[in-house]
Amino acid sequence: MKMKKFLSSALSVCLLLFPVTPILALDQVNIVSSAEVPISSREISISLSDDNILVDGVAVSNDSSNAVYTSHDIIYYEDKDSYESGNPYGEGSISERHSAEEAAKHTVVNITQPGTYRISGELSYGQIFVNVGKEEKDKVTLILDNVNINCAVAPAIFFYKVYECNTDATPETATNQVDTSQAGARVILADDSVNAITGSHVARIYKDNDEQKKLHKYDGAFYSRMSMEIDGESKGNGILNITADNEGLDTEMHLTLNGGVIHIQSADDGINVNEDGISVLTINGGYLSIFAGNGKEGDGIDSNGWIVINDGTVISLANPNSMDGGIDSDMDTSINGGTVIGAGSMYDPLESNSEQLFMFLQFAEDTDDLIVVTDEKDVPIFAYDFPYDYTYISFSTPTLTEGTYHVYKGGDISGTEQDGLYSTITSYSSGIQLHHGGTSLNGGKGNRPDMNAHSERPAPPEGMENSGRPNSFGGNMQSSSDTESYDFVLTSSSRGFTNVSGNILSTSNNGIGFTDVASNS
């Protein structure tokens, strides 16, 4: 498998040990009312440092009655099998356990009052822990302004308790339309800033009883238990780089991305919103690039409810070595605008009621090449250079309309490129033209699970239905065309193309085109 550099490396961090014994954090709200000016009506600055953390220019306190204080009571998965009572401790693997000494290195910056906090600086071992309350007033905005935080035992930024704006939703009443404008957790990426969040996770810990009920489980490096919004400042160019040893950016309810530039590298799902049948990931703008291949498995984006993409740029790549999808939702995924790329080794459907057209390609053999789509006159309208091997690729752009398209692999291309995506194409030539249809073949990753028994999985896209789930993820999938064709005819009801291949046809060249000469040559 060809490997390419996908994202820039994270910023280096220094190491500093704190000889303090950790205590498991309690579920409590710390309240103070000493400031003459209410905390919620002004911006508070927090300057991080391994040596001296400042709050509004004054050294931070360790007094829990303050709005901001430091401690070392981080929530983490301890290195043990059972409580002193003998009850089982949790489900963490050996690699997910941490010693008290490892946890004690971390400084927890606790935020206990609603308000806006502008955070800058670096913590080599630390965590931002927001624990405010559940009332409507309990909202916290974090402005990340050149922050570098590393946490080796838990999420590096953790909204533990804030106001939840969607408490009434149930699986029976939930829809894909949610309003998170009053979310208690809000993050703003400061203009011209580069923010690096390197985080871990907390495996499931049981309450100390024999029922094995959950006490803690936090899967992402950047985590909120309540609905969260992320946006940019006025320029919208603030950058957030998340590096995760498990999942990347998670909420237990809704997540709305309105702006900013977000890169995620994860060892499991890049983004996960995980309330079954309720959670909605909404993308209204900004730039999002995900690679979920740093571990054994992982979807690029995974929603236990819905995904709605209205605008922005989304590049979502699943783990190339596992049976995962680029864009995966349990309910449905709608694309109404923006530029969207999803790639993986399993098929996750996009909705027929999407307002913007999309194209789904199932390759006969895995590809890690440049893929270029041209219009009927062979003018390039889309190009993406895939960095890893994938079988199932979906993309959508505002330029897609109903009509005939051609698809090419490889070749020489010039233009403006970022993270493999060409936003402008000035020239393209010499690619191998691909065709689709005919006998549907398996992809190149060997035998895959038989999905026929999994009736809860969504059906294939229009023109690719069969009586059951596809065998070996494509083996029994109905072909998009009875005969192989170089023409990819896209309509509002036919957007999926199977058995995409560059193998030479046994028939004539069927009108093969070239992009480096005039179409009438």
C-alpha positions in Angstrom: 0.0 0.0 0.0 1.4 3.3 -1.0 1.7 5.7 2.0 1.9 9.4 1.7 2.3 12.2 4.3 -1.2 13.3 5.2 -0.9 16.0 7.9 1.9 18.0 9.4 3.5 16.7 12.5 2.3 17.9 15.9 4.2 20.5 17.8 6.9 19.2 20.1 6.2 19.3 23.9 8.4 19.4 27.0 8.2 17.0 29.8 7.7 18.0 33.5 6.9 15.7 36.4 4.5 16.7 39.2 5.1 14.6 42.4 1.4 14.7 43.4 -0.9 11.8 44.3 -3.9 11.8 42.0 -7.5 11.5 43.2 -10.5 10.5 41.1 -12.5 13.6 40.3 -15.9 13.9 41.9 -19.1 14.8 40.1 -19.6 18.2 41.7 -20.1 21.9 40.9 -17.8 24.4 42.4 -19.4 27.9 42.8 -17.8 31.2 43.6 -19.2 34.7 43.6 -16.3 36.9 44.7 -15.8 39.0 41.5 -17.6 42.4 41.4 -18.0 42.0 37.6 -19.8 38.7 36.7 -17.6 36.1 35.2 -20.1 35.4 32.4 -20.0 39.0 31.1 -16.2 39.4 30.6 -13.4 37.5 28.9 -10.9 35.8 31.2 -7.4 35.0 29.9 -5.7 31.8 30.9 -2.0 31.6 29.9 -0.7 28.0 30.2 2.8 27.0 31.1 4.5 24.1 32.7 6.1 26.5 35.2 3.5 29.2 35.9 -0.1 29.3 34.8 -1.6 32.8 34.8 -5.2 33.8 35.1 -5.7 37.4 34.0 -2.0 37.9 34.5 -2.1 36.6 38.1 -0.7 33.2 39.2 -3.4 30.6 39.3 -4.7 29.4 42.6 -5.3 25.8 43.8 -8.3 26.9 45.8 -11.4 25.2 44.4 -13.6 28.2 45.4 -12.1 30.2 42.5 -13.5 30.4 39.0 -10.2 28.9 37.7 -7.9 26.7 39.7 -5.5 23.9 39.2 -5.4 20.4 40.7 -4.2 17.0 40.0 -7.4 15.0 40.4 -7.6 13.9 36.8 -10.2 11.2 35.9 -8.2 8.3 34.4 -8.3 4.5 34.1 -6.3 3.1 37.0 -4.0 0.1 36.8 -6.2 -2.4 38.7 -8.7 -5.1 38.1 -11.1 -4.5 41.0 -12.1 -2.1 43.8 -11.1 -2.8 47.4 -14.7 -4.1 47.8 -13.9 -6.8 45.3 -16.3 -5.4 42.6 -14.8 -5.4 39.1 -13.2 -2.0 38.2 -13.8 -1.7 34.4 -13.2 -2.9 30.9 -9.9 -1.3 30.1 -7.2 -3.3 28.3 -3.6 -3.4 29.6 -2.6 -0.6 27.3 -5.5 1.6 28.6 -4.4 1.4 32.2 -2.2 4.1 33.8 -0.2 4.2 37.0 -0.8 6.8 39.7 2.6 8.3 38.9 1.7 8.7 35.2 -1.6 10.4 36.1 0.1 12.7 38.7 2.2 14.3 36.0 -0.9 16.1 34.7 -2.1 19.5 35.8 -5.8 20.0 35.6 -7.0 23.5 34.8 -10.5 23.6 36.3 -13.1 26.0 35.0 -16.0 26.3 37.4 -18.0 29.3 36.4 -19.9 30.2 33.1 -18.1 32.7 30.9 -15.6 33.2 28.1 -12.1 32.0 28.6 -9.3 32.8 26.1 -6.6 30.2 26.5 -3.0 30.3 25.2 0.3 28.6 26.0 1.5 25.1 26.5 0.9 22.2 28.9 3.2 19.2 28.4 1.0 17.1 30.7 -2.4 18.7 31.4 -6.1 19.0 30.8 -8.7 21.8 30.6 -11.6 20.5 32.7 -14.9 22.4 32.5 -17.3 21.6 35.3 -19.9 24.3 35.7 -23.5 23.1 36.1 -26.7 22.1 34.3 -28.7 25.3 34.4 -29.4 27.4 31.3 -26.9 30.0 32.5 -24.1 27.4 32.7 -22.4 28.0 29.4 -18.7 28.2 28.7 -16.9 29.5 25.6 -13.2 28.5 25.2 -11.3 30.7 22.7 -8.2 28.7 21.7 -5.5 31.1 20.9 -2.3 29.2 20.1 -2.7 26.4 22.6 -0.6 23.3 22.8 -2.0 20.7 25.3 -0.9 17.1 25.8 -2.8 14.7 28.0 -1.6 11.1 28.1 -4.3 9.5 30.3 -7.6 11.3 29.4 -9.1 13.9 27.0 -7.0 17.0 26.8 -10.0 19.3 26.7 -13.1 18.0 28.5 -16.5 19.6 28.9 -17.6 17.6 31.9 -20.7 19.5 33.0 -22.4 22.4 31.2 -25.9 23.2 30.0 -27.5 20.8 27.6 -29.7 22.6 25.1 -31.5 19.5 23.9 -32.7 17.6 26.9 -36.1 16.8 25.5 -35.0 14.7 22.5 -35.9 11.0 22.4 -35.4 8.4 19.7 -39.1 8.7 18.9 -39.1 12.5 18.5 -35.5 13.2 17.3 -34.9 14.5 13.8 -31.8 15.6 11.9 -32.6 19.3 12.4 -31.2 20.6 15.7 -30.4 24.1 17.1 -27.2 24.1 19.1 -26.9 28.0 19.2 -27.5 27.8 23.0 -25.2 24.9 23.6 -23.4 25.0 26.9 -20.1 24.0 25.3 -18.7 26.4 22.7 -15.2 26.5 21.2 -13.8 29.4 19.1 -10.6 29.1 17.1 -8.9 32.5 17.3 -7.9 34.2 14.1 -4.3 33.3 12.9 -3.9 30.7 15.7 -2.5 27.2 15.5 -3.8 25.0 18.3 -2.5 21.4 18.9 -4.5 19.1 21.1 -3.0 15.7 21.8 -5.2 13.5 23.9 -6.0 10.1 25.2 -9.3 8.6 26.5 -10.8 6.8 29.5 -12.0 3.3 29.1 -15.2 2.2 30.7 -15.0 2.3 34.5 -17.8 0.7 36.6 -19.4 2.1 39.7 -18.3 0.3 42.8 -21.1 -2.1 42.9 -21.9 -5.6 41.5 -24.2 -4.3 38.8 -21.3 -3.1 36.6 -23.0 0.2 35.7 -20.9 2.9 34.0 -19.2 5.5 36.1 -16.9 6.9 33.4 -16.2 6.3 29.7 -14.8 9.1 27.5 -13.5 8.0 24.2 -12.1 11.1 22.5 -9.1 13.4 22.8 -11.4 16.4 22.7 -14.6 15.5 24.5 -17.9 17.0 25.6 -20.6 15.2 27.5 -23.1 17.8 26.2 -23.9 19.4 22.9 -21.0 21.5 21.5 -20.4 24.1 18.8 -17.1 25.0 17.2 -16.5 28.1 15.2 -13.8 30.4 14.0 -13.3 34.1 14.8 -13.9 36.8 12.2 -11.2 35.6 9.7 -12.2 31.9 10.1 -8.6 30.8 9.7 -7.9 29.5 13.2 -6.5 26.0 13.1 -7.2 23.0 15.4 -5.0 20.0 15.1 -6.2 17.0 17.1 -4.1 13.9 17.5 -5.8 11.0 19.4 -4.7 7.6 20.7 -8.4 6.5 20.3 -11.2 8.7 18.9 -10.6 12.3 18.0 -13.5 14.8 18.5 -16.5 13.4 20.5 -19.8 14.5 22.0 -22.4 12.5 23.8 -25.1 14.6 22.2 -24.9 17.0 19.2 -21.9 18.6 17.5 -22.1 21.6 15.2 -19.1 22.9 13.1 -19.6 26.4 11.8 -16.1 27.5 10.9 -12.3 27.3 11.4 -9.8 24.7 10.1 -9.8 21.3 11.8 -7.4 18.5 11.2 -7.9 15.2 13.0 -5.6 12.1 13.2 -7.1 9.3 15.2 -6.6 5.7 16.1 -10.4 5.1 16.0 -13.2 7.2 14.7 -12.1 10.7 13.8 -15.4 12.3 14.9 -18.1 10.5 17.0 -21.4 11.8 18.2 -22.8 8.9 20.2 -26.3 9.2 21.5 -28.2 6.4 19.7 -30.9 7.6 17.4 -30.6 11.2 18.7 -27.1 12.8 18.0 -26.7 15.0 15.0 -23.4 16.2 13.5 -24.1 19.4 11.6 -21.4 21.0 9.4 -22.3 24.5 8.3 -18.9 25.7 7.2 -15.1 25.7 7.7 -12.6 23.1 6.7 -12.4 19.6 8.1 -9.8 16.9 7.3 -9.8 13.5 9.0 -7.6 10.5 8.8 -8.8 7.7 11.1 -6.0 5.2 10.3 -3.5 5.5 13.2 -4.9 2.4 14.9 -6.6 -0.9 14.0 -10.0 0.5 12.9 -12.0 3.6 12.6 -14.6 5.5 10.6 -13.7 8.9 9.5 -17.0 10.3 10.8 -19.3 8.2 12.9 -22.8 9.4 14.1 -25.1 7.2 16.1 -27.8 9.5 14.8 -27.6 11.8 11.7 -25.0 13.7 9.7 -26.0 16.9 7.9 -23.5 18.7 5.7 -24.7 22.1 4.6 -21.4 23.9 3.6 -17.7 23.9 4.0 -15.0 21.4 3.0 -15.0 17.9 4.4 -12.4 15.2 3.8 -13.1 12.1 5.8 -10.9 9.0 5.4 -11.5 5.8 7.3 -8.8 3.4 8.4 -7.6 1.8 5.2 -7.0 -1.6 6.8 -10.4 -2.2 8.5 -14.0 -2.5 7.4 -15.0 1.1 8.1 -16.5 4.0 6.2 -15.5 7.5 5.5 -18.9 8.9 6.5 -21.0 6.6 8.6 -24.4 7.4 10.3 -26.9 5.0 11.9 -29.9 7.1 10.7 -28.9 9.0 7.5 -26.4 11.4 6.0 -27.6 14.4 4.0 -25.3 16.6 1.8 -26.9 19.9 1.1 -23.8 21.9 0.1 -20.1 22.2 0.3 -17.3 19.9 -1.0 -17.4 16.5 0.6 -15.1 13.4 0.2 -15.6 10.2 2.1 -13.5 7.1 1.6 -13.3 3.7 3.2 -13.6 -0.1 2.8 -17.3 -0.4 3.4 -20.3 1.3 1.9 -22.2 3.8 4.0 -25.1 5.3 2.0 -25.8 9.0 1.4 -29.4 10.1 1.4 -31.5 10.4 -1.7 -33.1 13.6 -0.3 -29.7 15.3 -0.2 -30.1 18.8 -1.8 -26.8 18.5 -3.6 -25.8 15.8 -6.0 -23.1 13.3 -5.1 -21.3 10.5 -6.8 -20.6 7.1 -5.3 -17.8 4.9 -6.7 -17.3 1.2 -5.9 -13.9 0.2 -7.2 -13.2 -3.3 -8.5 -9.7 -3.0 -7.0 -8.5 -0.8 -4.1 -7.0 2.5 -5.3 -4.6 4.9 -3.7 -4.2 7.1 -6.8 -5.2 10.4 -8.0 -8.8 10.3 -9.1 -10.0 12.9 -11.6 -13.6 13.4 -12.7 -14.3 15.4 -15.9 -17.5 16.6 -17.5 -18.7 15.3 -20.9 -16.2 17.5 -22.7 -13.4 16.2 -20.5 -13.0 19.4 -18.6 -11.9 18.4 -15.0 -14.4 19.3 -12.3 -13.0 17.3 -9.4 -9.6 15.8 -8.4 -8.4 14.2 -5.2 -5.1 12.3 -4.7 -6.0 9.5 -2.3 -3.1 8.8 0.2 -4.2 5.2 1.0 -6.0 2.2 -0.5 -9.8 2.5 -0.5 -12.6 0.7 -2.3 -15.6 2.9 -1.6 -15.4 6.6 -2.4 -18.1 9.2 -2.3 -17.8 12.8 -3.3 -20.0 15.9 -3.8 -19.3 19.4 -5.0 -21.6 22.3 -5.9 -20.4 21.9 -9.6 -22.1 18.5 -9.9 -25.2 18.5 -12.1 -27.1 15.9 -13.9 -25.2 14.7 -17.0 -22.4 12.5 -18.3 -19.0 12.4 -16.6 -15.7 10.6 -17.1 -13.4 9.3 -14.4 -9.6 8.9 -14.7 -6.9 7.5 -12.5 -3.4 8.8 -12.2 -2.0 11.2 -14.7 -0.3 14.6 -14.6 -2.1 17.4 -12.9 -1.4 21.0 -12.0 -3.4 23.3 -9.8 -4.0 24.4 -6.2 -3.9 21.4 -3.8 -4.4 21.0 0.0 -4.5 17.7 1.8 -4.9 15.9 -1.6 -7.9 18.0 -2.7 -7.5 20.2 -5.8 -9.5 23.4 -5.4 -8.4 24.6 -8.8 -7.2 22.5 -11.8 -5.1 24.3 -14.4 -4.2 21.3 -16.5 -4.6 17.5 -16.5 -3.5 14.8 -18.9 -2.4 11.2 -19.4 -4.7 9.5 -16.9 -6.1 6.0 -17.3 -9.8 6.3 -18.1 -12.0 4.2 -15.9 -15.2 2.4 -16.7 -18.0 0.9 -14.6 -20.7 -1.8 -14.9 -20.5 -5.3 -16.1 -19.8 -8.1 -13.7 -19.5 -6.7 -10.2 -16.2 -7.7 -8.6 -14.9 -7.7 -5.0 -12.4 -5.1 -3.9 -8.8 -5.9 -3.2 -8.8 -6.4 0.6 -9.7 -10.1 0.5 -12.8 -11.7 2.0 -15.2 -9.5 3.8 -18.0 -10.3 6.2 -21.3 -11.4 4.7 -23.7 -8.6 5.5 -26.9 -10.3 4.3 -27.9 -11.1 7.8 -27.5 -7.5 9.0 -30.9 -6.1 8.0 -30.3 -3.0 10.1 -27.7 -1.8 7.7 -29.1 0.7 5.1 -29.7 -0.4 1.5 -27.3 0.3 -1.4 -27.8 3.5 -3.5 -30.2 3.8 -6.3 -29.4 1.5 -9.2 -27.5 -0.9 -6.9 -30.3 -2.6 -4.9 -30.6 -6.3 -4.5 -32.7 -8.6 -2.3 -30.2 -8.6 0.6 -27.0 -7.0 1.8 -24.0 -7.2 -0.6 -21.9 -10.3 -0.1 -18.3 -9.4 0.6 -19.2 -5.7 0.3 -19.8 -5.7 -3.5 -19.7 -9.3 -4.6 -23.5 -9.6 -5.0 -24.2 -5.9 -5.5 -26.3 -5.2 -8.6 -24.2 -3.7 -11.3 -24.7 0.0 -12.1 -24.8 -1.0 -15.8 -25.4 -4.3 -17.6 -22.5 -3.5 -19.9 -19.2 -1.8 -19.1 -19.3 1.9 -20.0 -16.9 4.8 -19.9 -19.9 7.1 -19.4 -20.9 7.9 -15.8 -24.4 9.2 -16.3 -25.4 11.1 -13.1 -29.0 11.8 -12.3 -31.0 12.7 -9.2 -32.1 9.0 -9.0 -28.8 7.3 -10.2 -25.7 8.3 -8.3 -23.9 5.0 -7.6 -21.4 3.3 -9.9 -20.1 -0.2 -9.3 -17.1 -2.2 -10.5 -15.1 0.9 -11.4 -12.0 -0.3 -13.1 -9.2 0.6 -15.4 -8.8 -2.8 -17.0 -8.9 -2.9 -20.8 -12.3 -3.7 -22.2 -12.8 -6.6 -24.5 -14.9 -4.4 -26.8 -13.8 -1.3 -28.7 -12.5 1.7 -26.8 -16.1 3.0 -26.5 -15.3 6.6 -27.0 -12.3 6.9 -24.7 -11.3 10.5 -24.3 -8.1 12.4 -23.7 -7.8 15.6 -21.5 -4.7 16.9 -23.1 -6.2 17.5 -26.6 -9.3 19.2 -27.8 -12.5 17.1 -27.4 -13.1 17.1 -31.2 -9.6 15.9 -32.2 
